[in-house]
Amino acid sequence: MANGCEFEFMEYMDEQSIDPNLICSICHKPLKDPVCTSCDHTYGRACITRWLNQNDIGSCPMCLKKPLSINELTQASRPLRNMLDQLRVQCLLCTQTGLQRGNFVDHMNKVCPKSVIQCQAADIKCPWKGPRDELQNHMIACVFEPLRPVLSTLIAENRQLIDQVQKHDNEIKALAQKMYQLQKSKHIPQWNTRLQVNISYATRKNLSDCGKANNRK
C-alpha cells in the first residue's frame, strides 16, 4: 500500500487538461496524495500538513474552520482517488512517461531502475542502499551474502538468548511480586527482601555469563 512518499517522485502529464476538481486549492496543482478535512475539503497531504504546521491555530484554508489538526485528516474518497488513478504521470527518477498513476507505486517498488532499494542481504544486516540498477554490482561485492549461513545462525541464536532473558526476567518479576504479597501478609520475615535481591542479581549474572559464553563461540 502506498504511504504517500512515492508520489513525490512523479508529475502529471498534460496538467492543463486535468479536471479542476482534482486540483489542490493550496498549490493549484493536481492532487498527488489527497486527504480530506473534517469540514469535507480536499487537499494534497503535503500542502495541508505544511499549512497547518505554519499556523499556530490550524484552520481550513477554504472555510477557515478552527481548530483543525493533522490528526483529523482522512484519506480522500474512493471516487476521487479512482479519477486520479486514471491520469498519466511521469517518473521523475527514471523519466519514464505514460505511466498510469494507479500503477505508479508498483513502478517504484518493483520496476524503476533509479528507485532506492536495500541489499538482498539486508535481513542479515547489510547496510547498503542504492538505486535498483546498481544492485547487481553491489551483490558481486557484498561481503554479507556469502556469510548468510553463519550470520543467520548467529542472529537466530541471539534472538533465542534475548527471548530467554525476557522469559527469566518475567519469572523474576513474578516471584518478586509473590514475595511482596507474602511479606504484606506477614507469612515470611522482612529479611527475605535481601534474599529476593540476591536471587535477582544472581539470575541476571548467570544470563549475562551465558551470553558472553555464546559470544566467545
MISE-234476 format. One record per residue: chain; residue in three letters; x, y, z of N, C-alpha, C in turn; residue number from 1. Coordinates in steps of 0.05 Angstrom, whole numbers, plus 5000, padded with zeros to 4 digits. Layout:
# residues N
- A / ALA / X / Y / Z / X / Y / Z / X / Y / Z / NUM
...
END
This chain:
# residues 217
- A / MET / 5017 / 4976 / 5000 / 5000 / 5000 / 5000 / 5018 / 5025 / 5000 / 1
- A / ALA / 5009 / 5045 / 4986 / 5025 / 5070 / 4984 / 5023 / 5084 / 5011 / 2
- A / ASN / 5046 / 5096 / 5019 / 5046 / 5113 / 5043 / 5047 / 5142 / 5036 / 3
- A / GLY / 5046 / 5149 / 5010 / 5045 / 5176 / 5001 / 5072 / 5187 / 4991 / 4
- A / CYS / 5094 / 5177 / 5002 / 5120 / 5189 / 4995 / 5128 / 5182 / 4966 / 5
- A / GLU / 5117 / 5159 / 4955 / 5124 / 5152 / 4928 / 5115 / 5173 / 4908 / 6
- A / PHE / 5092 / 5186 / 4914 / 5081 / 5205 / 4895 / 5097 / 5230 / 4893 / 7
- A / GLU / 5117 / 5234 / 4911 / 5134 / 5257 / 4908 / 5153 / 5254 / 4884 / 8
- A / PHE / 5155 / 5230 / 4874 / 5174 / 5224 / 4852 / 5159 / 5222 / 4825 / 9
- A / MET / 5136 / 5234 / 4823 / 5121 / 5234 / 4798 / 5110 / 5262 / 4792 / 10
- A / GLU / 5104 / 5267 / 4767 / 5089 / 5291 / 4760 / 5069 / 5284 / 4738 / 11
- A / TYR / 5047 / 5298 / 4739 / 5025 / 5293 / 4720 / 5033 / 5303 / 4692 / 12
- A / MET / 5024 / 5289 / 4672 / 5027 / 5297 / 4644 / 5003 / 5313 / 4635 / 13
- A / ASP / 5007 / 5333 / 4619 / 4985 / 5349 / 4608 / 4967 / 5360 / 4630 / 14
- A / GLU / 4979 / 5374 / 4649 / 4964 / 5384 / 4672 / 4941 / 5403 / 4665 / 15
- A / GLN / 4944 / 5417 / 4643 / 4924 / 5437 / 4636 / 4897 / 5424 / 4630 / 16
- A / SER / 4897 / 5398 / 4622 / 4872 / 5385 / 4615 / 4859 / 5370 / 4638 / 17
- A / ILE / 4871 / 5371 / 4661 / 4861 / 5356 / 4685 / 4837 / 5371 / 4697 / 18
- A / ASP / 4817 / 5355 / 4705 / 4792 / 5365 / 4717 / 4799 / 5384 / 4740 / 19
- A / PRO / 4787 / 5408 / 4741 / 4792 / 5427 / 4763 / 4786 / 5416 / 4790 / 20
- A / ASN / 4767 / 5397 / 4792 / 4760 / 5385 / 4817 / 4783 / 5368 / 4829 / 21
- A / LEU / 4803 / 5362 / 4812 / 4826 / 5346 / 4821 / 4851 / 5364 / 4827 / 22
- A / ILE / 4846 / 5390 / 4830 / 4867 / 5409 / 4835 / 4868 / 5417 / 4864 / 23
- A / CYS / 4891 / 5417 / 4876 / 4894 / 5426 / 4904 / 4892 / 5456 / 4905 / 24
- A / SER / 4875 / 5466 / 4923 / 4869 / 5495 / 4924 / 4892 / 5510 / 4939 / 25
- A / ILE / 4911 / 5496 / 4949 / 4934 / 5509 / 4962 / 4956 / 5514 / 4942 / 26
- A / CYS / 4965 / 5493 / 4929 / 4987 / 5495 / 4910 / 4978 / 5499 / 4881 / 27
- A / HIS / 4952 / 5495 / 4876 / 4939 / 5498 / 4850 / 4951 / 5478 / 4829 / 28
- A / LYS / 4959 / 5455 / 4839 / 4969 / 5434 / 4822 / 4953 / 5409 / 4826 / 29
- A / PRO / 4953 / 5390 / 4808 / 4937 / 5365 / 4811 / 4944 / 5351 / 4837 / 30
- A / LEU / 4924 / 5340 / 4850 / 4928 / 5326 / 4876 / 4946 / 5301 / 4872 / 31
- A / LYS / 4965 / 5298 / 4890 / 4983 / 5274 / 4889 / 4974 / 5254 / 4910 / 32
- A / ASP / 4974 / 5262 / 4935 / 4965 / 5245 / 4957 / 4942 / 5259 / 4971 / 33
- A / PRO / 4918 / 5257 / 4960 / 4895 / 5272 / 4970 / 4885 / 5263 / 4998 / 34
- A / VAL / 4879 / 5283 / 5015 / 4867 / 5278 / 5041 / 4844 / 5296 / 5044 / 35
- A / CYS / 4825 / 5288 / 5062 / 4801 / 5304 / 5066 / 4801 / 5314 / 5095 / 36
- A / THR / 4792 / 5339 / 5099 / 4790 / 5351 / 5125 / 4763 / 5344 / 5138 / 37
- A / SER / 4760 / 5349 / 5163 / 4735 / 5344 / 5177 / 4712 / 5361 / 5167 / 38
- A / CYS / 4719 / 5383 / 5153 / 4699 / 5401 / 5141 / 4694 / 5394 / 5112 / 39
- A / ASP / 4704 / 5371 / 5103 / 4699 / 5359 / 5077 / 4711 / 5375 / 5054 / 40
- A / HIS / 4736 / 5385 / 5058 / 4751 / 5397 / 5036 / 4776 / 5380 / 5031 / 41
- A / THR / 4784 / 5379 / 5006 / 4806 / 5361 / 4998 / 4830 / 5376 / 4990 / 42
- A / TYR / 4853 / 5367 / 5000 / 4879 / 5380 / 4993 / 4900 / 5358 / 4989 / 43
- A / GLY / 4923 / 5365 / 4978 / 4946 / 5347 / 4978 / 4956 / 5345 / 5006 / 44
- A / ARG / 4964 / 5321 / 5014 / 4973 / 5317 / 5042 / 4996 / 5335 / 5049 / 45
- A / ALA / 5016 / 5337 / 5032 / 5039 / 5354 / 5038 / 5031 / 5383 / 5041 / 46
- A / CYS / 5013 / 5392 / 5025 / 5005 / 5421 / 5025 / 4990 / 5427 / 5051 / 47
- A / ILE / 4970 / 5411 / 5058 / 4954 / 5418 / 5082 / 4970 / 5413 / 5107 / 48
- A / THR / 4988 / 5394 / 5107 / 5006 / 5390 / 5130 / 5024 / 5414 / 5135 / 49
- A / ARG / 5036 / 5423 / 5113 / 5053 / 5447 / 5115 / 5037 / 5471 / 5124 / 50
- A / TRP / 5013 / 5474 / 5113 / 4995 / 5497 / 5121 / 4989 / 5497 / 5151 / 51
- A / LEU / 4981 / 5473 / 5161 / 4974 / 5472 / 5189 / 4998 / 5475 / 5207 / 52
- A / ASN / 5021 / 5466 / 5199 / 5046 / 5469 / 5215 / 5055 / 5498 / 5216 / 53
- A / GLN / 5048 / 5514 / 5196 / 5056 / 5542 / 5195 / 5037 / 5560 / 5210 / 54
- A / ASN / 5014 / 5549 / 5218 / 4994 / 5565 / 5233 / 4992 / 5555 / 5262 / 55
- A / ASP / 4995 / 5574 / 5281 / 4993 / 5566 / 5309 / 4966 / 5553 / 5315 / 56
- A / ILE / 4944 / 5566 / 5305 / 4918 / 5554 / 5308 / 4909 / 5545 / 5280 / 57
- A / GLY / 4909 / 5519 / 5275 / 4904 / 5509 / 5248 / 4875 / 5515 / 5240 / 58
- A / SER / 4873 / 5521 / 5214 / 4846 / 5526 / 5203 / 4845 / 5516 / 5174 / 59
- A / CYS / 4822 / 5510 / 5164 / 4818 / 5502 / 5137 / 4823 / 5526 / 5118 / 60
- A / PRO / 4840 / 5524 / 5098 / 4845 / 5546 / 5080 / 4820 / 5556 / 5066 / 61
- A / MET / 4800 / 5539 / 5062 / 4777 / 5546 / 5046 / 4754 / 5558 / 5063 / 62
- A / CYS / 4748 / 5545 / 5085 / 4725 / 5555 / 5101 / 4734 / 5567 / 5128 / 63
- A / LEU / 4761 / 5565 / 5134 / 4772 / 5577 / 5158 / 4762 / 5564 / 5183 / 64
- A / LYS / 4753 / 5539 / 5181 / 4744 / 5524 / 5205 / 4767 / 5521 / 5225 / 65
- A / LYS / 4761 / 5527 / 5250 / 4781 / 5525 / 5271 / 4769 / 5509 / 5294 / 66
- A / PRO / 4785 / 5495 / 5309 / 4813 / 5487 / 5302 / 4812 / 5463 / 5284 / 67
- A / LEU / 4833 / 5460 / 5268 / 4836 / 5437 / 5250 / 4864 / 5426 / 5254 / 68
- A / SER / 4866 / 5400 / 5260 / 4892 / 5387 / 5265 / 4899 / 5366 / 5244 / 69
- A / ILE / 4924 / 5360 / 5242 / 4933 / 5339 / 5223 / 4921 / 5313 / 5230 / 70
- A / ASN / 4915 / 5308 / 5255 / 4903 / 5282 / 5263 / 4875 / 5278 / 5252 / 71
- A / GLU / 4862 / 5300 / 5244 / 4835 / 5298 / 5234 / 4834 / 5292 / 5204 / 72
- A / LEU / 4857 / 5292 / 5190 / 4858 / 5287 / 5162 / 4852 / 5258 / 5156 / 73
- A / THR / 4836 / 5253 / 5136 / 4829 / 5226 / 5128 / 4834 / 5222 / 5098 / 74
- A / GLN / 4836 / 5197 / 5090 / 4840 / 5191 / 5061 / 4817 / 5202 / 5045 / 75
- A / ALA / 4823 / 5212 / 5021 / 4802 / 5223 / 5004 / 4784 / 5200 / 4995 / 76
- A / SER / 4761 / 5208 / 4984 / 4741 / 5188 / 4977 / 4751 / 5170 / 4954 / 77
- A / ARG / 4740 / 5146 / 4953 / 4747 / 5127 / 4932 / 4742 / 5137 / 4904 / 78
- A / PRO / 4718 / 5150 / 4898 / 4714 / 5160 / 4871 / 4735 / 5180 / 4863 / 79
- A / LEU / 4743 / 5198 / 4881 / 4763 / 5218 / 4874 / 4790 / 5204 / 4868 / 80
- A / ARG / 4798 / 5185 / 4885 / 4823 / 5171 / 4881 / 4823 / 5155 / 4855 / 81
- A / ASN / 4799 / 5144 / 4848 / 4797 / 5129 / 4823 / 4801 / 5147 / 4799 / 82
- A / MET / 4790 / 5172 / 4801 / 4794 / 5191 / 4779 / 4824 / 5198 / 4776 / 83
- A / LEU / 4837 / 5202 / 4798 / 4866 / 5209 / 4797 / 4882 / 5185 / 4786 / 84
- A / ASP / 4874 / 5161 / 4793 / 4889 / 5137 / 4785 / 4888 / 5133 / 4755 / 85
- A / GLN / 4869 / 5145 / 4741 / 4867 / 5142 / 4712 / 4886 / 5161 / 4697 / 86
- A / LEU / 4897 / 5181 / 4711 / 4913 / 5201 / 4698 / 4941 / 5189 / 4692 / 87
- A / ARG / 4954 / 5201 / 4671 / 4981 / 5193 / 4663 / 5002 / 5210 / 4677 / 88
- A / VAL / 5023 / 5197 / 4685 / 5044 / 5211 / 4700 / 5072 / 5204 / 4689 / 89
- A / GLN / 5092 / 5219 / 4697 / 5119 / 5214 / 4690 / 5135 / 5209 / 4716 / 90
- A / CYS / 5153 / 5189 / 4715 / 5170 / 5184 / 4738 / 5194 / 5204 / 4737 / 91
- A / LEU / 5198 / 5218 / 4759 / 5219 / 5238 / 4760 / 5246 / 5226 / 4764 / 92
- A / LEU / 5247 / 5200 / 4772 / 5273 / 5187 / 4777 / 5284 / 5175 / 4752 / 93
- A / CYS / 5268 / 5160 / 4737 / 5278 / 5147 / 4713 / 5268 / 5160 / 4687 / 94
- A / THR / 5251 / 5181 / 4690 / 5240 / 5197 / 4669 / 5220 / 5182 / 4651 / 95
- A / GLN / 5212 / 5158 / 4658 / 5193 / 5143 / 4642 / 5166 / 5158 / 4642 / 96
- A / THR / 5154 / 5159 / 4618 / 5129 / 5174 / 4615 / 5106 / 5154 / 4609 / 97
- A / GLY / 5081 / 5165 / 4610 / 5058 / 5149 / 4603 / 5049 / 5129 / 4623 / 98
- A / LEU / 5060 / 5131 / 4648 / 5052 / 5112 / 4669 / 5025 / 5120 / 4680 / 99
- A / GLN / 5008 / 5101 / 4686 / 4983 / 5106 / 4698 / 4987 / 5111 / 4728 / 100
- A / ARG / 4976 / 5132 / 4739 / 4980 / 5138 / 4767 / 4974 / 5114 / 4785 / 101
- A / GLY / 4953 / 5100 / 4779 / 4945 / 5077 / 4795 / 4966 / 5055 / 4796 / 102
- A / ASN / 4985 / 5055 / 4777 / 5006 / 5035 / 4776 / 5033 / 5046 / 4785 / 103
- A / PHE / 5033 / 5071 / 4794 / 5059 / 5084 / 4800 / 5073 / 5072 / 4824 / 104
- A / VAL / 5058 / 5064 / 4844 / 5071 / 5052 / 4868 / 5085 / 5026 / 4860 / 105
- A / ASP / 5072 / 5010 / 4844 / 5085 / 4985 / 4834 / 5109 / 4991 / 4818 / 106
- A / HIS / 5108 / 5012 / 4802 / 5131 / 5020 / 4786 / 5155 / 5026 / 4804 / 107
- A / MET / 5150 / 5042 / 4826 / 5171 / 5049 / 4844 / 5182 / 5025 / 4860 / 108
- A / ASN / 5164 / 5007 / 4868 / 5172 / 4985 / 4885 / 5184 / 4962 / 4870 / 109
- A / LYS / 5177 / 4959 / 4844 / 5185 / 4935 / 4830 / 5201 / 4939 / 4805 / 110
- A / VAL / 5199 / 4963 / 4792 / 5210 / 4966 / 4765 / 5230 / 4988 / 4763 / 111
- A / CYS / 5224 / 5012 / 4774 / 5241 / 5036 / 4769 / 5270 / 5030 / 4775 / 112
- A / PRO / 5288 / 5034 / 4755 / 5316 / 5028 / 4759 / 5330 / 5048 / 4777 / 113
- A / LYS / 5318 / 5071 / 4782 / 5330 / 5091 / 4799 / 5318 / 5092 / 4827 / 114
- A / SER / 5298 / 5076 / 4832 / 5286 / 5075 / 4859 / 5306 / 5063 / 4879 / 115
- A / VAL / 5309 / 5075 / 4902 / 5328 / 5066 / 4922 / 5317 / 5041 / 4936 / 116
- A / ILE / 5333 / 5020 / 4937 / 5325 / 4995 / 4949 / 5347 / 4986 / 4968 / 117
- A / GLN / 5341 / 4965 / 4984 / 5361 / 4953 / 5002 / 5374 / 4930 / 4989 / 118
- A / CYS / 5397 / 4922 / 5000 / 5411 / 4898 / 4991 / 5394 / 4874 / 4998 / 119
- A / GLN / 5397 / 4853 / 4982 / 5382 / 4828 / 4987 / 5391 / 4815 / 5013 / 120
- A / ALA / 5413 / 4824 / 5024 / 5423 / 4814 / 5049 / 5417 / 4833 / 5072 / 121
- A / ALA / 5397 / 4850 / 5068 / 5390 / 4869 / 5089 / 5380 / 4855 / 5114 / 122
- A / ASP / 5368 / 4831 / 5111 / 5358 / 4816 / 5134 / 5380 / 4805 / 5151 / 123
- A / ILE / 5405 / 4805 / 5141 / 5428 / 4797 / 5157 / 5447 / 4820 / 5161 / 124
- A / LYS / 5435 / 4844 / 5161 / 5448 / 4869 / 5170 / 5466 / 4882 / 5149 / 125
- A / CYS / 5464 / 4876 / 5124 / 5479 / 4891 / 5104 / 5467 / 4919 / 5102 / 126
- A / PRO / 5483 / 4940 / 5106 / 5472 / 4967 / 5107 / 5468 / 4981 / 5080 / 127
- A / TRP / 5475 / 4967 / 5058 / 5475 / 4981 / 5032 / 5447 / 4988 / 5024 / 128
- A / LYS / 5445 / 5013 / 5013 / 5420 / 5022 / 4999 / 5429 / 5037 / 4974 / 129
- A / GLY / 5415 / 5033 / 4953 / 5422 / 5047 / 4928 / 5402 / 5043 / 4906 / 130
- A / PRO / 5407 / 5055 / 4883 / 5389 / 5051 / 4860 / 5386 / 5022 / 4852 / 131
- A / ARG / 5363 / 5014 / 4843 / 5358 / 4986 / 4835 / 5378 / 4977 / 4814 / 132
- A / ASP / 5385 / 4995 / 4795 / 5403 / 4986 / 4774 / 5432 / 4983 / 4783 / 133
- A / GLU / 5438 / 4989 / 4808 / 5465 / 4984 / 4819 / 5466 / 4960 / 4837 / 134
- A / LEU / 5443 / 4947 / 4841 / 5442 / 4925 / 4860 / 5459 / 4901 / 4850 / 135
- A / GLN / 5458 / 4895 / 4825 / 5473 / 4872 / 4815 / 5503 / 4875 / 4820 / 136
- A / ASN / 5514 / 4899 / 4815 / 5542 / 4904 / 4820 / 5549 / 4902 / 4850 / 137
- A / HIS / 5530 / 4912 / 4866 / 5535 / 4911 / 4895 / 5535 / 4882 / 4904 / 138
- A / MET / 5517 / 4865 / 4894 / 5515 / 4837 / 4903 / 5541 / 4822 / 4897 / 139
- A / ILE / 5555 / 4830 / 4876 / 5581 / 4817 / 4869 / 5601 / 4823 / 4891 / 140
- A / ALA / 5600 / 4848 / 4902 / 5620 / 4856 / 4922 / 5610 / 4853 / 4951 / 141
- A / CYS / 5584 / 4847 / 4954 / 5573 / 4845 / 4981 / 5587 / 4825 / 4999 / 142
- A / VAL / 5596 / 4833 / 5022 / 5610 / 4814 / 5040 / 5591 / 4800 / 5059 / 143
- A / PHE / 5566 / 4808 / 5059 / 5546 / 4796 / 5077 / 5534 / 4771 / 5066 / 144
- A / GLU / 5527 / 4772 / 5040 / 5512 / 4749 / 5028 / 5528 / 4723 / 5030 / 145
- A / PRO / 5554 / 4722 / 5024 / 5569 / 4697 / 5027 / 5569 / 4686 / 5055 / 146
- A / LEU / 5565 / 4704 / 5075 / 5565 / 4695 / 5103 / 5537 / 4689 / 5113 / 147
- A / ARG / 5518 / 4688 / 5095 / 5490 / 4685 / 5104 / 5486 / 4661 / 5123 / 148
- A / PRO / 5497 / 4637 / 5116 / 5492 / 4614 / 5134 / 5502 / 4619 / 5163 / 149
- A / VAL / 5526 / 4631 / 5165 / 5537 / 4636 / 5192 / 5522 / 4659 / 5206 / 150
- A / LEU / 5517 / 4681 / 5192 / 5504 / 4704 / 5204 / 5475 / 4697 / 5211 / 151
- A / SER / 5462 / 4681 / 5194 / 5434 / 4674 / 5200 / 5432 / 4658 / 5226 / 152
- A / THR / 5452 / 4640 / 5229 / 5453 / 4624 / 5254 / 5458 / 4641 / 5278 / 153
- A / LEU / 5477 / 4660 / 5276 / 5483 / 4677 / 5299 / 5460 / 4695 / 5306 / 154
- A / ILE / 5446 / 4706 / 5285 / 5423 / 4723 / 5291 / 5401 / 4707 / 5304 / 155
- A / ALA / 5396 / 4682 / 5295 / 5376 / 4666 / 5307 / 5383 / 4659 / 5336 / 156
- A / GLU / 5408 / 4653 / 5341 / 5417 / 4647 / 5369 / 5414 / 4671 / 5387 / 157
- A / ASN / 5420 / 4695 / 5376 / 5418 / 4719 / 5391 / 5389 / 4725 / 5399 / 158
- A / ARG / 5371 / 4720 / 5380 / 5342 / 4723 / 5385 / 5333 / 4704 / 5407 / 159
- A / GLN / 5343 / 4679 / 5406 / 5336 / 4660 / 5427 / 5345 / 4669 / 5454 / 160
- A / LEU / 5370 / 4680 / 5455 / 5381 / 4689 / 5481 / 5364 / 4713 / 5492 / 161
- A / ILE / 5357 / 4731 / 5474 / 5340 / 4753 / 5482 / 5313 / 4744 / 5493 / 162
- A / ASP / 5302 / 4724 / 5480 / 5276 / 4712 / 5489 / 5279 / 4699 / 5516 / 163
- A / GLN / 5302 / 4685 / 5520 / 5307 / 4672 / 5546 / 5310 / 4692 / 5568 / 164
- A / VAL / 5325 / 4714 / 5562 / 5329 / 4735 / 5582 / 5302 / 4747 / 5590 / 165
- A / GLN / 5286 / 4752 / 5570 / 5259 / 4764 / 5575 / 5242 / 4745 / 5592 / 166
- A / LYS / 5243 / 4719 / 5585 / 5228 / 4699 / 5600 / 5236 / 4698 / 5629 / 167
- A / HIS / 5263 / 4697 / 5634 / 5273 / 4696 / 5661 / 5267 / 4722 / 5676 / 168
- A / ASP / 5268 / 4744 / 5662 / 5262 / 4770 / 5674 / 5233 / 4771 / 5684 / 169
- A / ASN / 5215 / 4760 / 5667 / 5187 / 4759 / 5674 / 5183 / 4740 / 5699 / 170
- A / GLU / 5198 / 4718 / 5699 / 5195 / 4700 / 5722 / 5205 / 4713 / 5747 / 171
- A / ILE / 5227 / 4728 / 5745 / 5237 / 4742 / 5769 / 5217 / 4763 / 5779 / 172
- A / LYS / 5204 / 4777 / 5761 / 5184 / 4797 / 5769 / 5161 / 4783 / 5782 / 173
- A / ALA / 5153 / 4760 / 5771 / 5130 / 4746 / 5783 / 5137 / 4736 / 5811 / 174
- A / LEU / 5161 / 4725 / 5815 / 5170 / 4716 / 5841 / 5172 / 4740 / 5861 / 175
- A / ALA / 5182 / 4762 / 5851 / 5184 / 4786 / 5868 / 5157 / 4795 / 5878 / 176
- A / GLN / 5137 / 4794 / 5860 / 5110 / 4802 / 5867 / 5098 / 4783 / 5888 / 177
- A / LYS / 5103 / 4757 / 5884 / 5093 / 4737 / 5904 / 5106 / 4741 / 5931 / 178
- A / MET / 5132 / 4747 / 5931 / 5146 / 4751 / 5957 / 5135 / 4777 / 5970 / 179
- A / TYR / 5129 / 4797 / 5954 / 5119 / 4822 / 5965 / 5091 / 4817 / 5978 / 180
- A / GLN / 5075 / 4801 / 5964 / 5048 / 4794 / 5975 / 5051 / 4778 / 6001 / 181
- A / LEU / 5070 / 4760 / 6002 / 5074 / 4744 / 6026 / 5084 / 4762 / 6049 / 182
- A / GLN / 5101 / 4781 / 6043 / 5111 / 4799 / 6064 / 5089 / 4816 / 6075 / 183
- A / LYS / 5071 / 4825 / 6057 / 5048 / 4841 / 6066 / 5030 / 4825 / 6084 / 184
- A / SER / 5028 / 4799 / 6078 / 5010 / 4782 / 6095 / 5026 / 4771 / 6119 / 185
- A / LYS / 5052 / 4779 / 6122 / 5069 / 4772 / 6145 / 5073 / 4742 / 6147 / 186
- A / HIS / 5073 / 4728 / 6125 / 5078 / 4699 / 6125 / 5108 / 4693 / 6125 / 187
- A / ILE / 5125 / 4713 / 6116 / 5154 / 4710 / 6117 / 5166 / 4735 / 6128 / 188
- A / PRO / 5189 / 4734 / 6141 / 5201 / 4758 / 6152 / 5212 / 4777 / 6131 / 189
- A / GLN / 5218 / 4801 / 6139 / 5227 / 4822 / 6121 / 5255 / 4816 / 6110 / 190
- A / TRP / 5271 / 4799 / 6124 / 5298 / 4794 / 6113 / 5298 / 4781 / 6086 / 191
- A / ASN / 5275 / 4770 / 6078 / 5274 / 4757 / 6052 / 5276 / 4777 / 6029 / 192
- A / THR / 5272 / 4803 / 6035 / 5276 / 4823 / 6015 / 5304 / 4822 / 6004 / 193
- A / ARG / 5324 / 4819 / 6023 / 5352 / 4817 / 6014 / 5356 / 4792 / 5998 / 194
- A / LEU / 5343 / 4770 / 6006 / 5346 / 4745 / 5990 / 5334 / 4749 / 5962 / 195
- A / GLN / 5312 / 4763 / 5961 / 5300 / 4768 / 5935 / 5319 / 4783 / 5916 / 196
- A / VAL / 5332 / 4804 / 5927 / 5351 / 4820 / 5911 / 5374 / 4802 / 5902 / 197
- A / ASN / 5384 / 4785 / 5921 / 5407 / 4768 / 5914 / 5399 / 4748 / 5892 / 198
- A / ILE / 5375 / 4737 / 5893 / 5366 / 4718 / 5873 / 5365 / 4732 / 5846 / 199
- A / SER / 5353 / 4756 / 5846 / 5351 / 4772 / 5821 / 5378 / 4777 / 5809 / 200
- A / TYR / 5397 / 4786 / 5826 / 5424 / 4792 / 5817 / 5438 / 4767 / 5806 / 201
- A / ALA / 5436 / 4745 / 5820 / 5449 / 4721 / 5812 / 5438 / 4710 / 5785 / 202
- A / THR / 5412 / 4712 / 5782 / 5399 / 4703 / 5757 / 5408 / 4719 / 5734 / 203
- A / ARG / 5408 / 4746 / 5737 / 5417 / 4763 / 5716 / 5446 / 4759 / 5709 / 204
- A / LYS / 5463 / 4754 / 5729 / 5491 / 4749 / 5724 / 5495 / 4724 / 5709 / 205
- A / ASN / 5480 / 4703 / 5716 / 5482 / 4678 / 5701 / 5475 / 4681 / 5672 / 206
- A / LEU / 5453 / 4696 / 5667 / 5445 / 4701 / 5640 / 5466 / 4717 / 5624 / 207
- A / SER / 5478 / 4736 / 5638 / 5499 / 4752 / 5625 / 5523 / 4735 / 5618 / 208
- A / ASP / 5531 / 4718 / 5637 / 5553 / 4700 / 5632 / 5547 / 4681 / 5609 / 209
- A / CYS / 5522 / 4672 / 5608 / 5514 / 4654 / 5586 / 5517 / 4668 / 5559 / 210
- A / GLY / 5508 / 4694 / 5558 / 5510 / 4709 / 5534 / 5539 / 4713 / 5525 / 211
- A / LYS / 5557 / 4719 / 5545 / 5585 / 4722 / 5539 / 5597 / 4697 / 5528 / 212
- A / ALA / 5589 / 4674 / 5540 / 5600 / 4648 / 5531 / 5592 / 4643 / 5503 / 213
- A / ASN / 5567 / 4650 / 5495 / 5558 / 4646 / 5468 / 5573 / 4664 / 5449 / 214
- A / ASN / 5579 / 4688 / 5458 / 5594 / 4707 / 5441 / 5622 / 4696 / 5435 / 215
- A / ARG / 5634 / 4683 / 5456 / 5661 / 4673 / 5452 / 5662 / 4650 / 5432 / 216
- A / LYS / 5639 / 4636 / 5429 / 5637 / 4614 / 5410 / 5640 / 4625 / 5382 / 217
END
